[in-house]
């Protein structure tokens, strides 16, 4: 579960300007944190298919945001995937 403090910390790390909560970088970072936590949950609860479906939905949502960012600003995209440690 994403606590308020953790969410604020992620937003502060990835925001583009003050009050920024909706930029693709922030959304992708929040989704990545949630994906990682659900992934850890699924390692111990292998038969939790409801959570697995939610995980796939979040991964698809993150993929769409990454495609958007890649198409519109490749430098921001590259720095974000490097900072998050995703894509290889």
Biopython code that builds the backbone (N, CA, C, O; Angstrom):
import numpy as np
from Bio.PDB.StructureBuilder import StructureBuilder

atoms = [
    (1, "UNK", "N", (0.845, -1.189, 0.000)),
    (1, "UNK", "CA", (0.000, 0.000, 0.000)),
    (1, "UNK", "C", (0.881, 1.240, 0.000)),
    (1, "UNK", "O", (1.923, 1.278, 0.654)),
    (2, "UNK", "N", (0.460, 2.224, -0.723)),
    (2, "UNK", "CA", (1.217, 3.461, -0.880)),
    (2, "UNK", "C", (0.788, 4.452, 0.201)),
    (2, "UNK", "O", (-0.308, 5.010, 0.135)),
    (3, "UNK", "N", (1.651, 4.670, 1.194)),
    (3, "UNK", "CA", (1.313, 5.596, 2.274)),
    (3, "UNK", "C", (1.458, 7.041, 1.794)),
    (3, "UNK", "O", (2.098, 7.317, 0.779)),
    (4, "UNK", "N", (0.856, 7.937, 2.541)),
    (4, "UNK", "CA", (0.879, 9.355, 2.174)),
    (4, "UNK", "C", (2.305, 9.899, 2.143)),
    (4, "UNK", "O", (2.661, 10.672, 1.254)),
    (5, "UNK", "N", (3.116, 9.493, 3.118)),
    (5, "UNK", "CA", (4.494, 9.989, 3.201)),
    (5, "UNK", "C", (5.336, 9.501, 2.021)),
    (5, "UNK", "O", (6.106, 10.265, 1.438)),
    (6, "UNK", "N", (5.179, 8.223, 1.677)),
    (6, "UNK", "CA", (5.938, 7.661, 0.554)),
    (6, "UNK", "C", (5.520, 8.328, -0.749)),
    (6, "UNK", "O", (6.359, 8.644, -1.593)),
    (7, "UNK", "N", (4.216, 8.540, -0.906)),
    (7, "UNK", "CA", (3.708, 9.184, -2.118)),
    (7, "UNK", "C", (4.260, 10.601, -2.250)),
    (7, "UNK", "O", (4.679, 11.006, -3.334)),
    (8, "UNK", "N", (4.262, 11.351, -1.157)),
    (8, "UNK", "CA", (4.808, 12.713, -1.188)),
    (8, "UNK", "C", (6.291, 12.708, -1.530)),
    (8, "UNK", "O", (6.765, 13.575, -2.265)),
    (9, "UNK", "N", (7.030, 11.729, -0.995)),
    (9, "UNK", "CA", (8.464, 11.634, -1.274)),
    (9, "UNK", "C", (8.714, 11.352, -2.758)),
    (9, "UNK", "O", (9.596, 11.958, -3.366)),
    (10, "UNK", "N", (7.940, 10.437, -3.335)),
    (10, "UNK", "CA", (8.088, 10.117, -4.761)),
    (10, "UNK", "C", (7.756, 11.336, -5.606)),
    (10, "UNK", "O", (8.470, 11.645, -6.560)),
    (11, "UNK", "N", (6.678, 12.030, -5.264)),
    (11, "UNK", "CA", (6.290, 13.231, -6.014)),
    (11, "UNK", "C", (7.388, 14.279, -5.930)),
    (11, "UNK", "O", (7.722, 14.902, -6.938)),
    (12, "UNK", "N", (7.959, 14.485, -4.738)),
    (12, "UNK", "CA", (9.038, 15.469, -4.587)),
    (12, "UNK", "C", (10.278, 15.092, -5.385)),
    (12, "UNK", "O", (10.985, 15.971, -5.877)),
    (13, "UNK", "N", (10.551, 13.799, -5.519)),
    (13, "UNK", "CA", (11.729, 13.355, -6.262)),
    (13, "UNK", "C", (11.582, 13.552, -7.770)),
    (13, "UNK", "O", (12.577, 13.788, -8.455)),
    (14, "UNK", "N", (10.365, 13.460, -8.297)),
    (14, "UNK", "CA", (10.168, 13.444, -9.744)),
    (14, "UNK", "C", (9.392, 14.633, -10.306)),
    (14, "UNK", "O", (9.169, 14.701, -11.515)),
    (15, "UNK", "N", (8.979, 15.565, -9.458)),
    (15, "UNK", "CA", (8.175, 16.686, -9.953)),
    (15, "UNK", "C", (9.002, 17.610, -10.849)),
    (15, "UNK", "O", (10.210, 17.754, -10.661)),
    (16, "UNK", "N", (8.342, 18.227, -11.815)),
    (16, "UNK", "CA", (8.993, 19.140, -12.750)),
    (16, "UNK", "C", (8.999, 20.565, -12.200)),
    (16, "UNK", "O", (9.924, 21.332, -12.468)),
    (17, "UNK", "N", (7.965, 20.918, -11.429)),
    (17, "UNK", "CA", (7.843, 22.247, -10.838)),
    (17, "UNK", "C", (7.021, 22.128, -9.565)),
    (17, "UNK", "O", (6.483, 21.059, -9.275)),
    (18, "UNK", "N", (6.918, 23.189, -8.818)),
    (18, "UNK", "CA", (6.171, 23.178, -7.563)),
    (18, "UNK", "C", (4.695, 22.897, -7.832)),
    (18, "UNK", "O", (4.103, 23.487, -8.735)),
    (19, "UNK", "N", (4.112, 22.013, -7.063)),
    (19, "UNK", "CA", (2.704, 21.681, -7.226)),
    (19, "UNK", "C", (2.443, 20.669, -8.326)),
    (19, "UNK", "O", (1.287, 20.406, -8.659)),
    (20, "UNK", "N", (3.488, 20.100, -8.892)),
    (20, "UNK", "CA", (3.350, 19.147, -9.990)),
    (20, "UNK", "C", (3.026, 17.765, -9.436)),
    (20, "UNK", "O", (3.831, 17.169, -8.720)),
    (21, "UNK", "N", (1.839, 17.259, -9.774)),
    (21, "UNK", "CA", (1.485, 15.899, -9.373)),
    (21, "UNK", "C", (1.040, 15.061, -10.558)),
    (21, "UNK", "O", (0.831, 13.857, -10.413)),
    (22, "UNK", "N", (0.891, 15.668, -11.724)),
    (22, "UNK", "CA", (0.318, 14.948, -12.850)),
    (22, "UNK", "C", (1.221, 14.785, -14.047)),
    (22, "UNK", "O", (0.786, 14.260, -15.071)),
    (23, "UNK", "N", (2.470, 15.219, -13.956)),
    (23, "UNK", "CA", (3.366, 15.060, -15.101)),
    (23, "UNK", "C", (3.628, 13.573, -15.326)),
    (23, "UNK", "O", (3.528, 12.779, -14.390)),
    (24, "UNK", "N", (3.960, 13.191, -16.556)),
    (24, "UNK", "CA", (4.202, 11.774, -16.833)),
    (24, "UNK", "C", (5.273, 11.164, -15.926)),
    (24, "UNK", "O", (5.165, 10.002, -15.534)),
    (25, "UNK", "N", (6.303, 11.942, -15.593)),
    (25, "UNK", "CA", (7.368, 11.422, -14.742)),
    (25, "UNK", "C", (6.836, 11.013, -13.370)),
    (25, "UNK", "O", (7.171, 9.945, -12.857)),
    (26, "UNK", "N", (6.012, 11.868, -12.787)),
    (26, "UNK", "CA", (5.445, 11.574, -11.464)),
    (26, "UNK", "C", (4.523, 10.365, -11.548)),
    (26, "UNK", "O", (4.590, 9.473, -10.702)),
    (27, "UNK", "N", (3.664, 10.329, -12.562)),
    (27, "UNK", "CA", (2.735, 9.210, -12.710)),
    (27, "UNK", "C", (3.479, 7.894, -12.903)),
    (27, "UNK", "O", (3.119, 6.880, -12.306)),
    (28, "UNK", "N", (4.516, 7.910, -13.738)),
    (28, "UNK", "CA", (5.287, 6.693, -13.997)),
    (28, "UNK", "C", (6.015, 6.244, -12.734)),
    (28, "UNK", "O", (6.066, 5.049, -12.443)),
    (29, "UNK", "N", (6.574, 7.183, -11.986)),
    (29, "UNK", "CA", (7.288, 6.836, -10.754)),
    (29, "UNK", "C", (6.337, 6.218, -9.727)),
    (29, "UNK", "O", (6.684, 5.233, -9.075)),
    (30, "UNK", "N", (5.145, 6.790, -9.583)),
    (30, "UNK", "CA", (4.170, 6.238, -8.641)),
    (30, "UNK", "C", (3.724, 4.842, -9.073)),
    (30, "UNK", "O", (3.610, 3.937, -8.247)),
    (31, "UNK", "N", (3.473, 4.673, -10.370)),
    (31, "UNK", "CA", (3.078, 3.356, -10.873)),
    (31, "UNK", "C", (4.197, 2.337, -10.670)),
    (31, "UNK", "O", (3.931, 1.187, -10.323)),
    (32, "UNK", "N", (5.436, 2.750, -10.883)),
    (32, "UNK", "CA", (6.566, 1.839, -10.712)),
    (32, "UNK", "C", (6.659, 1.370, -9.267)),
    (32, "UNK", "O", (6.905, 0.191, -9.014)),
    (33, "UNK", "N", (6.464, 2.282, -8.317)),
    (33, "UNK", "CA", (6.493, 1.901, -6.905)),
    (33, "UNK", "C", (5.385, 0.889, -6.605)),
    (33, "UNK", "O", (5.618, -0.117, -5.935)),
    (34, "UNK", "N", (4.178, 1.165, -7.107)),
    (34, "UNK", "CA", (3.048, 0.259, -6.865)),
    (34, "UNK", "C", (3.274, -1.091, -7.539)),
    (34, "UNK", "O", (2.959, -2.133, -6.964)),
    (35, "UNK", "N", (3.820, -1.076, -8.761)),
    (35, "UNK", "CA", (4.101, -2.319, -9.484)),
    (35, "UNK", "C", (5.102, -3.159, -8.698)),
    (35, "UNK", "O", (4.926, -4.369, -8.552)),
    (36, "UNK", "N", (6.147, -2.517, -8.196)),
    (36, "UNK", "CA", (7.158, -3.250, -7.428)),
    (36, "UNK", "C", (6.575, -3.844, -6.150)),
    (36, "UNK", "O", (6.926, -4.962, -5.771)),
    (37, "UNK", "N", (5.688, -3.109, -5.483)),
    (37, "UNK", "CA", (5.110, -3.633, -4.243)),
    (37, "UNK", "C", (4.158, -4.799, -4.526)),
    (37, "UNK", "O", (4.142, -5.774, -3.775)),
    (38, "UNK", "N", (3.367, -4.710, -5.595)),
    (38, "UNK", "CA", (2.473, -5.821, -5.952)),
    (38, "UNK", "C", (3.298, -7.028, -6.393)),
    (38, "UNK", "O", (2.937, -8.170, -6.110)),
    (39, "UNK", "N", (4.393, -6.772, -7.080)),
    (39, "UNK", "CA", (5.279, -7.853, -7.512)),
    (39, "UNK", "C", (5.832, -8.617, -6.308)),
    (39, "UNK", "O", (5.892, -9.846, -6.325)),
    (40, "UNK", "N", (6.235, -7.887, -5.266)),
    (40, "UNK", "CA", (6.720, -8.533, -4.043)),
    (40, "UNK", "C", (5.605, -9.347, -3.384)),
    (40, "UNK", "O", (5.844, -10.450, -2.893)),
    (41, "UNK", "N", (4.403, -8.806, -3.376)),
    (41, "UNK", "CA", (3.249, -9.504, -2.810)),
    (41, "UNK", "C", (3.006, -10.820, -3.550)),
    (41, "UNK", "O", (2.722, -11.847, -2.935)),
    (42, "UNK", "N", (3.123, -10.771, -4.886)),
    (42, "UNK", "CA", (2.842, -11.961, -5.686)),
    (42, "UNK", "C", (3.920, -13.038, -5.540)),
    (42, "UNK", "O", (3.670, -14.204, -5.842)),
    (43, "UNK", "N", (5.105, -12.660, -5.083)),
    (43, "UNK", "CA", (6.143, -13.669, -4.858)),
    (43, "UNK", "C", (5.763, -14.607, -3.721)),
    (43, "UNK", "O", (6.122, -15.784, -3.742)),
    (44, "UNK", "N", (5.038, -14.095, -2.727)),
    (44, "UNK", "CA", (4.620, -14.940, -1.610)),
    (44, "UNK", "C", (3.207, -15.486, -1.788)),
    (44, "UNK", "O", (2.875, -16.533, -1.233)),
    (45, "UNK", "N", (2.377, -14.790, -2.553)),
    (45, "UNK", "CA", (0.993, -15.216, -2.772)),
    (45, "UNK", "C", (0.798, -15.518, -4.257)),
    (45, "UNK", "O", (0.191, -14.739, -4.992)),
    (46, "UNK", "N", (1.321, -16.655, -4.675)),
    (46, "UNK", "CA", (1.369, -16.988, -6.096)),
    (46, "UNK", "C", (-0.008, -17.148, -6.739)),
    (46, "UNK", "O", (-0.153, -16.938, -7.944)),
    (47, "UNK", "N", (-1.004, -17.512, -5.964)),
    (47, "UNK", "CA", (-2.321, -17.771, -6.540)),
    (47, "UNK", "C", (-3.279, -16.589, -6.437)),
    (47, "UNK", "O", (-4.477, -16.743, -6.671)),
    (48, "UNK", "N", (-2.774, -15.439, -6.097)),
    (48, "UNK", "CA", (-3.603, -14.237, -5.987)),
    (48, "UNK", "C", (-3.794, -13.632, -7.381)),
    (48, "UNK", "O", (-3.096, -12.694, -7.769)),
    (49, "UNK", "N", (-4.741, -14.183, -8.112)),
    (49, "UNK", "CA", (-4.933, -13.776, -9.505)),
    (49, "UNK", "C", (-5.603, -12.412, -9.636)),
    (49, "UNK", "O", (-5.433, -11.739, -10.653)),
    (50, "UNK", "N", (-6.351, -11.998, -8.637)),
    (50, "UNK", "CA", (-6.948, -10.662, -8.689)),
    (50, "UNK", "C", (-5.862, -9.588, -8.654)),
    (50, "UNK", "O", (-5.922, -8.611, -9.401)),
    (51, "UNK", "N", (-4.888, -9.772, -7.799)),
    (51, "UNK", "CA", (-3.779, -8.811, -7.743)),
    (51, "UNK", "C", (-2.931, -8.876, -9.006)),
    (51, "UNK", "O", (-2.415, -7.857, -9.465)),
    (52, "UNK", "N", (-2.788, -10.073, -9.566)),
    (52, "UNK", "CA", (-2.018, -10.222, -10.802)),
    (52, "UNK", "C", (-2.673, -9.432, -11.937)),
    (52, "UNK", "O", (-1.986, -8.809, -12.747)),
    (53, "UNK", "N", (-4.000, -9.464, -11.986)),
    (53, "UNK", "CA", (-4.713, -8.719, -13.021)),
    (53, "UNK", "C", (-4.518, -7.214, -12.828)),
    (53, "UNK", "O", (-4.331, -6.477, -13.797)),
    (54, "UNK", "N", (-4.561, -6.767, -11.582)),
    (54, "UNK", "CA", (-4.298, -5.359, -11.295)),
    (54, "UNK", "C", (-2.885, -4.965, -11.676)),
    (54, "UNK", "O", (-2.653, -3.860, -12.168)),
    (55, "UNK", "N", (-1.931, -5.874, -11.448)),
    (55, "UNK", "CA", (-0.539, -5.626, -11.830)),
    (55, "UNK", "C", (-0.424, -5.438, -13.337)),
    (55, "UNK", "O", (0.235, -4.508, -13.802)),
    (56, "UNK", "N", (-1.059, -6.311, -14.092)),
    (56, "UNK", "CA", (-1.000, -6.202, -15.555)),
    (56, "UNK", "C", (-1.632, -4.904, -16.042)),
    (56, "UNK", "O", (-1.159, -4.297, -17.003)),
    (57, "UNK", "N", (-2.696, -4.486, -15.377)),
    (57, "UNK", "CA", (-3.340, -3.225, -15.735)),
    (57, "UNK", "C", (-2.413, -2.042, -15.467)),
    (57, "UNK", "O", (-2.319, -1.124, -16.283)),
    (58, "UNK", "N", (-1.724, -2.065, -14.315)),
    (58, "UNK", "CA", (-0.785, -0.983, -13.991)),
    (58, "UNK", "C", (0.398, -0.965, -14.951)),
    (58, "UNK", "O", (0.856, 0.105, -15.350)),
    (59, "UNK", "N", (0.895, -2.143, -15.324)),
    (59, "UNK", "CA", (2.016, -2.219, -16.263)),
    (59, "UNK", "C", (1.604, -1.641, -17.615)),
    (59, "UNK", "O", (2.379, -0.923, -18.247)),
    (60, "UNK", "N", (0.389, -1.951, -18.057)),
    (60, "UNK", "CA", (-0.108, -1.401, -19.320)),
    (60, "UNK", "C", (-0.260, 0.108, -19.265)),
    (60, "UNK", "O", (0.045, 0.807, -20.232)),
    (61, "UNK", "N", (-0.731, 0.606, -18.138)),
    (61, "UNK", "CA", (-0.882, 2.053, -17.965)),
    (61, "UNK", "C", (0.479, 2.739, -17.983)),
    (61, "UNK", "O", (0.645, 3.788, -18.607)),
    (62, "UNK", "N", (1.449, 2.142, -17.298)),
    (62, "UNK", "CA", (2.803, 2.708, -17.287)),
    (62, "UNK", "C", (3.419, 2.664, -18.681)),
    (62, "UNK", "O", (4.109, 3.598, -19.089)),
    (63, "UNK", "N", (3.168, 1.575, -19.411)),
    (63, "UNK", "CA", (3.706, 1.459, -20.765)),
    (63, "UNK", "C", (3.164, 2.566, -21.661)),
    (63, "UNK", "O", (3.904, 3.134, -22.464)),
    (64, "UNK", "N", (1.886, 2.872, -21.526)),
    (64, "UNK", "CA", (1.293, 3.951, -22.312)),
    (64, "UNK", "C", (1.899, 5.301, -21.982)),
    (64, "UNK", "O", (2.181, 6.093, -22.881)),
    (65, "UNK", "N", (2.102, 5.569, -20.699)),
    (65, "UNK", "CA", (2.727, 6.833, -20.293)),
    (65, "UNK", "C", (4.171, 6.924, -20.784)),
    (65, "UNK", "O", (4.628, 7.994, -21.186)),
    (66, "UNK", "N", (4.887, 5.796, -20.751)),
    (66, "UNK", "CA", (6.266, 5.789, -21.248)),
    (66, "UNK", "C", (6.312, 6.040, -22.753)),
    (66, "UNK", "O", (7.189, 6.752, -23.241)),
    (67, "UNK", "N", (5.363, 5.452, -23.489)),
    (67, "UNK", "CA", (5.304, 5.695, -24.938)),
    (67, "UNK", "C", (5.031, 7.164, -25.227)),
    (67, "UNK", "O", (5.630, 7.748, -26.130)),
    (68, "UNK", "N", (4.130, 7.756, -24.461)),
    (68, "UNK", "CA", (3.820, 9.176, -24.625)),
    (68, "UNK", "C", (5.061, 10.023, -24.382)),
    (68, "UNK", "O", (5.378, 10.915, -25.170)),
    (69, "UNK", "N", (5.756, 9.742, -23.295)),
    (69, "UNK", "CA", (6.944, 10.518, -22.952)),
    (69, "UNK", "C", (8.051, 10.315, -23.988)),
    (69, "UNK", "O", (8.759, 11.259, -24.335)),
    (70, "UNK", "N", (8.196, 9.095, -24.476)),
    (70, "UNK", "CA", (9.215, 8.812, -25.488)),
    (70, "UNK", "C", (8.919, 9.560, -26.785)),
    (70, "UNK", "O", (9.836, 10.055, -27.440)),
    (71, "UNK", "N", (7.661, 9.641, -27.151)),
    (71, "UNK", "CA", (7.289, 10.314, -28.400)),
    (71, "UNK", "C", (7.440, 11.827, -28.299)),
    (71, "UNK", "O", (7.751, 12.484, -29.293)),
    (72, "UNK", "N", (7.225, 12.387, -27.110)),
    (72, "UNK", "CA", (7.212, 13.841, -26.972)),
    (72, "UNK", "C", (8.514, 14.454, -26.466)),
    (72, "UNK", "O", (8.835, 15.591, -26.812)),
    (73, "UNK", "N", (9.267, 13.716, -25.651)),
    (73, "UNK", "CA", (10.523, 14.263, -25.130)),
    (73, "UNK", "C", (11.464, 13.113, -24.785)),
    (73, "UNK", "O", (11.446, 12.593, -23.669)),
    (74, "UNK", "N", (12.279, 12.726, -25.753)),
    (74, "UNK", "CA", (13.128, 11.542, -25.615)),
    (74, "UNK", "C", (14.161, 11.691, -24.501)),
    (74, "UNK", "O", (14.518, 10.706, -23.855)),
    (75, "UNK", "N", (14.647, 12.915, -24.268)),
    (75, "UNK", "CA", (15.649, 13.111, -23.215)),
    (75, "UNK", "C", (15.053, 12.893, -21.827)),
    (75, "UNK", "O", (15.677, 12.259, -20.976)),
    (76, "UNK", "N", (13.845, 13.417, -21.596)),
    (76, "UNK", "CA", (13.171, 13.189, -20.312)),
    (76, "UNK", "C", (12.890, 11.696, -20.127)),
    (76, "UNK", "O", (13.015, 11.163, -19.024)),
    (77, "UNK", "N", (12.510, 11.033, -21.216)),
    (77, "UNK", "CA", (12.237, 9.598, -21.187)),
    (77, "UNK", "C", (13.487, 8.823, -20.773)),
    (77, "UNK", "O", (13.431, 7.971, -19.886)),
    (78, "UNK", "N", (14.616, 9.126, -21.421)),
    (78, "UNK", "CA", (15.859, 8.399, -21.132)),
    (78, "UNK", "C", (16.327, 8.628, -19.699)),
    (78, "UNK", "O", (16.765, 7.692, -19.030)),
    (79, "UNK", "N", (16.235, 9.861, -19.232)),
    (79, "UNK", "CA", (16.677, 10.134, -17.859)),
    (79, "UNK", "C", (15.758, 9.447, -16.846)),
    (79, "UNK", "O", (16.221, 8.981, -15.805)),
    (80, "UNK", "N", (14.464, 9.383, -17.148)),
    (80, "UNK", "CA", (13.520, 8.750, -16.225)),
    (80, "UNK", "C", (13.748, 7.248, -16.127)),
    (80, "UNK", "O", (13.775, 6.704, -15.023)),
    (81, "UNK", "N", (13.914, 6.564, -17.262)),
    (81, "UNK", "CA", (14.103, 5.111, -17.181)),
    (81, "UNK", "C", (15.434, 4.765, -16.515)),
    (81, "UNK", "O", (15.559, 3.729, -15.861)),
    (82, "UNK", "N", (16.421, 5.637, -16.687)),
    (82, "UNK", "CA", (17.701, 5.413, -16.014)),
    (82, "UNK", "C", (17.552, 5.613, -14.504)),
    (82, "UNK", "O", (18.088, 4.837, -13.713)),
    (83, "UNK", "N", (16.826, 6.651, -14.115)),
    (83, "UNK", "CA", (16.632, 6.968, -12.695)),
    (83, "UNK", "C", (15.803, 5.889, -11.991)),
    (83, "UNK", "O", (16.066, 5.546, -10.839)),
    (84, "UNK", "N", (14.793, 5.356, -12.702)),
    (84, "UNK", "CA", (13.931, 4.334, -12.114)),
    (84, "UNK", "C", (14.525, 2.931, -12.221)),
    (84, "UNK", "O", (14.130, 2.030, -11.481)),
    (85, "UNK", "N", (15.464, 2.746, -13.134)),
    (85, "UNK", "CA", (16.069, 1.430, -13.310)),
    (85, "UNK", "C", (15.154, 0.444, -14.004)),
    (85, "UNK", "O", (15.147, -0.742, -13.675)),
    (86, "UNK", "N", (14.375, 0.933, -14.973)),
    (86, "UNK", "CA", (13.505, 0.041, -15.742)),
    (86, "UNK", "C", (14.017, -0.040, -17.175)),
    (86, "UNK", "O", (14.884, 0.738, -17.574)),
    (87, "UNK", "N", (13.492, -0.963, -17.932)),
    (87, "UNK", "CA", (13.872, -1.189, -19.333)),
    (87, "UNK", "C", (15.312, -1.652, -19.472)),
    (87, "UNK", "O", (16.151, -0.967, -20.057)),
    (88, "UNK", "N", (15.578, -2.811, -18.929)),
    (88, "UNK", "CA", (16.870, -3.431, -19.174)),
    (88, "UNK", "C", (17.879, -3.099, -18.169)),
    (88, "UNK", "O", (19.017, -3.560, -18.260)),
]
sb = StructureBuilder()
sb.init_structure("model")
sb.init_model(0)
sb.init_chain("A")
sb.init_seg("    ")
for serial, (resi, resn, name, xyz) in enumerate(atoms, 1):
    if name == "N":
        sb.init_residue(resn, " ", resi, " ")
    sb.init_atom(name, np.array(xyz, "f"), 0.0, 1.0, " ", f" {name:<3s}", serial, name[0])
structure = sb.get_structure()
